[in-house]
Every structure is written in C-alpha cells, then in structure tokens.
Amino acid sequence: MSKVFYKVRKHTEAGRAIDKFFKDEQAYNKSMRKAVKKLGGDPEHIYYYNNGQLAGIFFEEKPDGWRKTKIYECSYLPYAKNKKAWDELPKPQSFSGSELSALLLNKVPCSFSGMRMRTGCGLITVNDIHYVSHVEEKGIKPKLKGMRKIKESTFIKETKENT
C-alpha cells in the first residue's frame, strides 16, 4: 500500500494547526495528571482506550467509590454515582491520528492490514519541520495551506538524517 508524504513548515497555517493540536494535548494531559494526583492516584499511570476514553487510573489500593477495571492491574475508575471524582477529572478528549487527520485533510484515510483497520495520519517533527504521512487514497487532499507534497525518498532522507 503506497503512502503520501507532506512537508509542513511551522510558520504556515498547517504548521500552526499542528502545533496548537499538540499544545492542546499537552494542556489536557497536564490537567488530567493534576486531577489524578488530587484524587490520590498515580499521575504517571493514566490509561486510555484508542478513542481517547479514560480506561483506568493506577492506585496502590482500591479507593472508596471506585471500581477495578478489567484492562489494567491496579487500575480503577470511579463508579458512575461518584460525581465528586468525575467532576474532578477533565472531560474526555481524543488526540489520535484520526483527529489530526480531520484537522489537516479533507477526509480521514483508512487502510486495512489483515484484520486490523488503521485510520489517520502519521507525524514526525524534525528541526521545526513537521512531516505528515498517510495511506494513498483517492480524493484525499490537504485542507490547510502549507502542506507541500514530497517524495517518499525525500521524506526518508530528511527524517533519517536528522533523527
């Protein structure tokens, strides 16, 4: 399956959108860690599902009003009736490749690898330049200015030399 590659400089419309996306993600993660610490959990062990939903928070022992999750050992979520805990936690947000794709492209690319479906685009940042890649799919175009299409060989050369 072939891929499409773009080079995005930070000062462009697309570059600023990517930077804002990751700045928002960092702010969300910081607020989540702060809330988890306040609740007595381990702010370094917060687990999420692929869709951005909270999957569990690590605690040494089960806190009152919380239930053990089936996914991670020693991870817990508040019971639905535990409004106090839920009100402390920031509202769920997702910062996945699909959300990044929706920001940058006119549609989210989708590919299949065996039984696994992959959506979204990939991103590598090297020396203040973002490199975006996605599977080639008819009709997908950048929707922000500043995304310059490059060859795969250019992508490999420029990211390999500088990482």
C-alpha atoms as an extended CHARMM CRD file, in Angstrom:
* protein
*
       163  EXT
         1         1  MET       CA              0.0000000000        0.0000000000        0.0000000000  PROA      1               0.0000000000
         2         2  SER       CA              1.5480000000        3.2850000000       -1.0450000000  PROA      2               0.0000000000
         3         3  LYS       CA              1.7400000000        6.4020000000        1.0880000000  PROA      3               0.0000000000
         4         4  VAL       CA              1.6030000000       10.1440000000        0.5500000000  PROA      4               0.0000000000
         5         5  PHE       CA              4.0640000000       12.4570000000        2.3180000000  PROA      5               0.0000000000
         6         6  TYR       CA              3.9220000000       16.1670000000        3.1170000000  PROA      6               0.0000000000
         7         7  LYS       CA              6.4620000000       18.6040000000        4.4810000000  PROA      7               0.0000000000
         8         8  VAL       CA              4.9720000000       21.2820000000        6.7230000000  PROA      8               0.0000000000
         9         9  ARG       CA              6.9160000000       24.2730000000        7.9970000000  PROA      9               0.0000000000
        10        10  LYS       CA              5.8740000000       25.5560000000       11.4300000000  PROA      10              0.0000000000
        11        11  HSD       CA              5.1170000000       29.1450000000       10.3030000000  PROA      11              0.0000000000
        12        12  THR       CA              2.4080000000       28.0130000000        7.8420000000  PROA      12              0.0000000000
        13        13  GLU       CA             -1.3090000000       27.6420000000        8.5300000000  PROA      13              0.0000000000
        14        14  ALA       CA             -0.9520000000       23.8440000000        8.7000000000  PROA      14              0.0000000000
        15        15  GLY       CA              2.1640000000       24.1040000000       10.8890000000  PROA      15              0.0000000000
        16        16  ARG       CA              0.3920000000       26.3760000000       13.3770000000  PROA      16              0.0000000000
        17        17  ALA       CA             -2.6030000000       24.0000000000       13.4560000000  PROA      17              0.0000000000
        18        18  ILE       CA             -0.3240000000       21.0230000000       14.2270000000  PROA      18              0.0000000000
        19        19  ASP       CA              1.4650000000       22.9850000000       16.9590000000  PROA      19              0.0000000000
        20        20  LYS       CA             -1.8900000000       24.0010000000       18.5070000000  PROA      20              0.0000000000
        21        21  PHE       CA             -3.1100000000       20.3840000000       18.3580000000  PROA      21              0.0000000000
        22        22  PHE       CA             -0.1170000000       19.2030000000       20.4060000000  PROA      22              0.0000000000
        23        23  LYS       CA             -0.2190000000       22.2050000000       22.7330000000  PROA      23              0.0000000000
        24        24  ASP       CA             -3.8760000000       21.3870000000       23.4910000000  PROA      24              0.0000000000
        25        25  GLU       CA             -2.9280000000       17.7400000000       24.0580000000  PROA      25              0.0000000000
        26        26  GLN       CA             -0.1730000000       18.7440000000       26.4930000000  PROA      26              0.0000000000
        27        27  ALA       CA             -2.5450000000       21.0750000000       28.3800000000  PROA      27              0.0000000000
        28        28  TYR       CA             -5.1570000000       18.2940000000       28.6140000000  PROA      28              0.0000000000
        29        29  ASN       CA             -2.5820000000       15.7740000000       29.8710000000  PROA      29              0.0000000000
        30        30  LYS       CA             -1.3020000000       18.2630000000       32.4440000000  PROA      30              0.0000000000
        31        31  SER       CA             -4.8250000000       18.9300000000       33.7550000000  PROA      31              0.0000000000
        32        32  MET       CA             -5.5320000000       15.1650000000       33.8690000000  PROA      32              0.0000000000
        33        33  ARG       CA             -2.3180000000       14.4670000000       35.8330000000  PROA      33              0.0000000000
        34        34  LYS       CA             -3.1530000000       17.2810000000       38.2740000000  PROA      34              0.0000000000
        35        35  ALA       CA             -6.6830000000       15.9220000000       38.8290000000  PROA      35              0.0000000000
        36        36  VAL       CA             -5.4350000000       12.3370000000       39.2640000000  PROA      36              0.0000000000
        37        37  LYS       CA             -2.8510000000       13.4620000000       41.8140000000  PROA      37              0.0000000000
        38        38  LYS       CA             -5.5550000000       15.3660000000       43.7260000000  PROA      38              0.0000000000
        39        39  LEU       CA             -7.6790000000       12.2090000000       43.7710000000  PROA      39              0.0000000000
        40        40  GLY       CA             -4.7420000000       10.1850000000       45.1590000000  PROA      40              0.0000000000
        41        41  GLY       CA             -3.8700000000        8.2480000000       42.0210000000  PROA      41              0.0000000000
        42        42  ASP       CA             -0.5620000000        7.9540000000       40.2090000000  PROA      42              0.0000000000
        43        43  PRO       CA             -0.3730000000       10.7790000000       37.6260000000  PROA      43              0.0000000000
        44        44  GLU       CA              2.2490000000        8.8480000000       35.6380000000  PROA      44              0.0000000000
        45        45  HSD       CA             -0.0670000000        5.8580000000       35.0950000000  PROA      45              0.0000000000
        46        46  ILE       CA             -3.2740000000        7.0200000000       33.4520000000  PROA      46              0.0000000000
        47        47  TYR       CA             -4.6220000000        4.6050000000       30.8650000000  PROA      47              0.0000000000
        48        48  TYR       CA             -6.7190000000        5.4340000000       27.7970000000  PROA      48              0.0000000000
        49        49  TYR       CA             -8.5270000000        3.4670000000       25.1160000000  PROA      49              0.0000000000
        50        50  ASN       CA             -7.5930000000        4.2430000000       21.4820000000  PROA      50              0.0000000000
        51        51  ASN       CA            -10.6270000000        6.5100000000       21.1610000000  PROA      51              0.0000000000
        52        52  GLY       CA             -9.4100000000        8.7590000000       23.9970000000  PROA      52              0.0000000000
        53        53  GLN       CA            -11.7930000000        7.4570000000       26.6500000000  PROA      53              0.0000000000
        54        54  LEU       CA            -10.3230000000        7.0070000000       30.1140000000  PROA      54              0.0000000000
        55        55  ALA       CA             -9.6180000000        3.3000000000       30.7130000000  PROA      55              0.0000000000
        56        56  GLY       CA             -8.2430000000        3.4920000000       34.2510000000  PROA      56              0.0000000000
        57        57  ILE       CA             -6.0740000000        5.2280000000       36.8230000000  PROA      57              0.0000000000
        58        58  PHE       CA             -3.4130000000        3.4470000000       38.8550000000  PROA      58              0.0000000000
        59        59  PHE       CA             -3.8790000000        3.2990000000       42.6280000000  PROA      59              0.0000000000
        60        60  GLU       CA             -1.9150000000        1.1850000000       45.1190000000  PROA      60              0.0000000000
        61        61  GLU       CA             -5.2310000000        0.1890000000       46.7550000000  PROA      61              0.0000000000
        62        62  LYS       CA             -8.8320000000        0.4260000000       45.6060000000  PROA      62              0.0000000000
        63        63  PRO       CA            -10.2770000000        3.7930000000       46.6310000000  PROA      63              0.0000000000
        64        64  ASP       CA            -13.8080000000        4.0330000000       48.0510000000  PROA      64              0.0000000000
        65        65  GLY       CA            -16.3550000000        4.7570000000       45.3470000000  PROA      65              0.0000000000
        66        66  TRP       CA            -14.1580000000        3.3040000000       42.6030000000  PROA      66              0.0000000000
        67        67  ARG       CA            -14.3070000000        0.0340000000       40.6720000000  PROA      67              0.0000000000
        68        68  LYS       CA            -11.4620000000       -2.1070000000       39.3610000000  PROA      68              0.0000000000
        69        69  THR       CA            -11.1080000000       -2.1020000000       35.5850000000  PROA      69              0.0000000000
        70        70  LYS       CA            -10.7280000000       -5.3060000000       33.6090000000  PROA      70              0.0000000000
        71        71  ILE       CA             -7.9530000000       -3.9360000000       31.4370000000  PROA      71              0.0000000000
        72        72  TYR       CA             -5.0650000000       -2.9990000000       33.7210000000  PROA      72              0.0000000000
        73        73  GLU       CA             -3.9610000000       -4.3980000000       37.0510000000  PROA      73              0.0000000000
        74        74  CYS       CA             -4.3510000000       -1.8750000000       39.8920000000  PROA      74              0.0000000000
        75        75  SER       CA             -6.3180000000        0.4830000000       37.6760000000  PROA      75              0.0000000000
        76        76  TYR       CA             -9.6510000000        1.8750000000       38.7480000000  PROA      76              0.0000000000
        77        77  LEU       CA            -12.4370000000        4.1340000000       37.5460000000  PROA      77              0.0000000000
        78        78  PRO       CA            -14.9730000000        5.9710000000       39.6770000000  PROA      78              0.0000000000
        79        79  TYR       CA            -18.4450000000        4.4450000000       39.8510000000  PROA      79              0.0000000000
        80        80  ALA       CA            -20.9450000000        6.4840000000       37.8350000000  PROA      80              0.0000000000
        81        81  LYS       CA            -22.5650000000        7.7170000000       41.0670000000  PROA      81              0.0000000000
        82        82  ASN       CA            -19.1910000000        9.0430000000       42.2890000000  PROA      82              0.0000000000
        83        83  LYS       CA            -19.9160000000       12.5330000000       40.9170000000  PROA      83              0.0000000000
        84        84  LYS       CA            -17.2330000000       14.1480000000       43.0670000000  PROA      84              0.0000000000
        85        85  ALA       CA            -14.4560000000       12.1380000000       41.3900000000  PROA      85              0.0000000000
        86        86  TRP       CA            -15.8900000000       12.5430000000       37.8840000000  PROA      86              0.0000000000
        87        87  ASP       CA            -16.2310000000       16.3030000000       38.3840000000  PROA      87              0.0000000000
        88        88  GLU       CA            -12.5120000000       16.4950000000       39.2830000000  PROA      88              0.0000000000
        89        89  LEU       CA            -11.4530000000       14.8230000000       36.0360000000  PROA      89              0.0000000000
        90        90  PRO       CA            -11.3060000000       16.8650000000       32.8260000000  PROA      90              0.0000000000
        91        91  LYS       CA            -13.8380000000       15.9690000000       30.1510000000  PROA      91              0.0000000000
        92        92  PRO       CA            -12.5150000000       13.2890000000       27.7640000000  PROA      92              0.0000000000
        93        93  GLN       CA            -10.7380000000       14.4580000000       24.6300000000  PROA      93              0.0000000000
        94        94  SER       CA             -9.0540000000       12.4300000000       21.9410000000  PROA      94              0.0000000000
        95        95  PHE       CA             -5.7630000000       13.3520000000       20.3150000000  PROA      95              0.0000000000
        96        96  SER       CA             -5.3620000000       10.4650000000       17.8890000000  PROA      96              0.0000000000
        97        97  GLY       CA             -4.1580000000       10.2000000000       14.3100000000  PROA      97              0.0000000000
        98        98  SER       CA             -7.7970000000       10.3430000000       13.2040000000  PROA      98              0.0000000000
        99        99  GLU       CA             -8.3230000000       13.7110000000       14.9120000000  PROA      99              0.0000000000
       100       100  LEU       CA             -5.0810000000       15.0220000000       13.4400000000  PROA      100             0.0000000000
       101       101  SER       CA             -6.1960000000       13.8270000000       10.0010000000  PROA      101             0.0000000000
       102       102  ALA       CA             -9.5670000000       15.5570000000       10.3740000000  PROA      102             0.0000000000
       103       103  LEU       CA             -7.7030000000       18.7670000000       11.1570000000  PROA      103             0.0000000000
       104       104  LEU       CA             -5.2990000000       18.5760000000        8.2040000000  PROA      104             0.0000000000
       105       105  LEU       CA             -7.0720000000       16.5990000000        5.4650000000  PROA      105             0.0000000000
       106       106  ASN       CA            -10.4400000000       16.7690000000        3.7340000000  PROA      106             0.0000000000
       107       107  LYS       CA            -11.1700000000       13.1800000000        4.8560000000  PROA      107             0.0000000000
       108       108  VAL       CA             -9.6410000000       10.6590000000        7.2390000000  PROA      108             0.0000000000
       109       109  PRO       CA             -7.5950000000        7.9950000000        5.4340000000  PROA      109             0.0000000000
       110       110  CYS       CA             -8.3830000000        4.3770000000        6.1980000000  PROA      110             0.0000000000
       111       111  SER       CA             -6.4010000000        1.2270000000        5.4840000000  PROA      111             0.0000000000
       112       112  PHE       CA             -6.6430000000       -2.4300000000        6.3580000000  PROA      112             0.0000000000
       113       113  SER       CA             -3.7640000000       -4.6510000000        7.4210000000  PROA      113             0.0000000000
       114       114  GLY       CA             -5.0180000000       -8.1920000000        7.8920000000  PROA      114             0.0000000000
       115       115  MET       CA             -7.8870000000       -7.9290000000       10.3660000000  PROA      115             0.0000000000
       116       116  ARG       CA             -6.7770000000       -4.5270000000       11.6950000000  PROA      116             0.0000000000
       117       117  MET       CA             -8.1620000000       -1.2580000000       10.4120000000  PROA      117             0.0000000000
       118       118  ARG       CA             -5.9330000000        1.8090000000       10.6630000000  PROA      118             0.0000000000
       119       119  THR       CA             -7.2060000000        5.3520000000       10.3890000000  PROA      119             0.0000000000
       120       120  GLY       CA             -5.4830000000        8.6740000000       10.4260000000  PROA      120             0.0000000000
       121       121  CYS       CA             -2.1060000000       10.0160000000        9.5110000000  PROA      121             0.0000000000
       122       122  GLY       CA              1.3630000000        9.8000000000       10.9340000000  PROA      122             0.0000000000
       123       123  LEU       CA              3.5210000000       12.7010000000       12.0160000000  PROA      123             0.0000000000
       124       124  ILE       CA              7.2250000000       13.1730000000       12.6500000000  PROA      124             0.0000000000
       125       125  THR       CA              8.7230000000       16.5080000000       13.6630000000  PROA      125             0.0000000000
       126       126  VAL       CA             12.3810000000       17.1550000000       12.8950000000  PROA      126             0.0000000000
       127       127  ASN       CA             14.1270000000       20.5160000000       13.3710000000  PROA      127             0.0000000000
       128       128  ASP       CA             10.8980000000       22.5560000000       13.4310000000  PROA      128             0.0000000000
       129       129  ILE       CA              9.5290000000       20.8350000000       10.3240000000  PROA      129             0.0000000000
       130       130  HSD       CA              6.5290000000       18.5050000000       10.5150000000  PROA      130             0.0000000000
       131       131  TYR       CA              6.3900000000       15.5170000000        8.1620000000  PROA      131             0.0000000000
       132       132  VAL       CA              2.8920000000       14.1150000000        7.6640000000  PROA      132             0.0000000000
       133       133  SER       CA              2.1570000000       10.7750000000        6.0050000000  PROA      133             0.0000000000
       134       134  HSD       CA             -0.9690000000        8.7950000000        5.2260000000  PROA      134             0.0000000000
       135       135  VAL       CA             -2.0170000000        5.8940000000        3.0500000000  PROA      135             0.0000000000
       136       136  GLU       CA             -2.7730000000        6.8910000000       -0.5050000000  PROA      136             0.0000000000
       137       137  GLU       CA             -6.4960000000        7.0670000000       -1.0240000000  PROA      137             0.0000000000
       138       138  LYS       CA             -8.3830000000        8.6850000000       -3.8890000000  PROA      138             0.0000000000
       139       139  GLY       CA             -9.7810000000       12.1070000000       -3.1220000000  PROA      139             0.0000000000
       140       140  ILE       CA             -7.7210000000       12.9270000000       -0.0190000000  PROA      140             0.0000000000
       141       141  LYS       CA             -6.3040000000       16.4370000000       -0.1480000000  PROA      141             0.0000000000
       142       142  PRO       CA             -4.8090000000       18.8360000000        2.3760000000  PROA      142             0.0000000000
       143       143  LYS       CA             -7.3260000000       21.3590000000        3.6610000000  PROA      143             0.0000000000
       144       144  LEU       CA             -4.8340000000       23.7990000000        5.1910000000  PROA      144             0.0000000000
       145       145  LYS       CA             -2.2080000000       25.8910000000        3.4250000000  PROA      145             0.0000000000
       146       146  GLY       CA              1.4150000000       24.9580000000        3.9150000000  PROA      146             0.0000000000
       147       147  MET       CA              1.3190000000       21.2100000000        3.2850000000  PROA      147             0.0000000000
       148       148  ARG       CA              3.8130000000       20.5950000000        0.4820000000  PROA      148             0.0000000000
       149       149  LYS       CA              3.7400000000       17.1280000000       -1.0790000000  PROA      149             0.0000000000
       150       150  ILE       CA              7.1480000000       15.4140000000       -1.1600000000  PROA      150             0.0000000000
       151       151  LYS       CA              8.5020000000       12.1260000000       -2.4630000000  PROA      151             0.0000000000
       152       152  GLU       CA              8.9820000000        9.1830000000       -0.1350000000  PROA      152             0.0000000000
       153       153  SER       CA             12.7300000000        9.2890000000       -0.7970000000  PROA      153             0.0000000000
       154       154  THR       CA             12.8340000000       12.9310000000        0.3660000000  PROA      154             0.0000000000
       155       155  PHE       CA             10.8440000000       12.0230000000        3.4720000000  PROA      155             0.0000000000
       156       156  ILE       CA             13.2240000000        9.1570000000        4.3140000000  PROA      156             0.0000000000
       157       157  LYS       CA             16.3410000000       11.2260000000        3.6290000000  PROA      157             0.0000000000
       158       158  GLU       CA             15.2540000000       14.2820000000        5.6350000000  PROA      158             0.0000000000
       159       159  THR       CA             13.8640000000       12.3930000000        8.6210000000  PROA      159             0.0000000000
       160       160  LYS       CA             16.6820000000        9.8280000000        8.7650000000  PROA      160             0.0000000000
       161       161  GLU       CA             19.4750000000       12.4090000000        8.5770000000  PROA      161             0.0000000000
       162       162  ASN       CA             18.0750000000       14.4710000000       11.4190000000  PROA      162             0.0000000000
       163       163  THR       CA             16.8440000000       11.9390000000       13.9710000000  PROA      163             0.0000000000
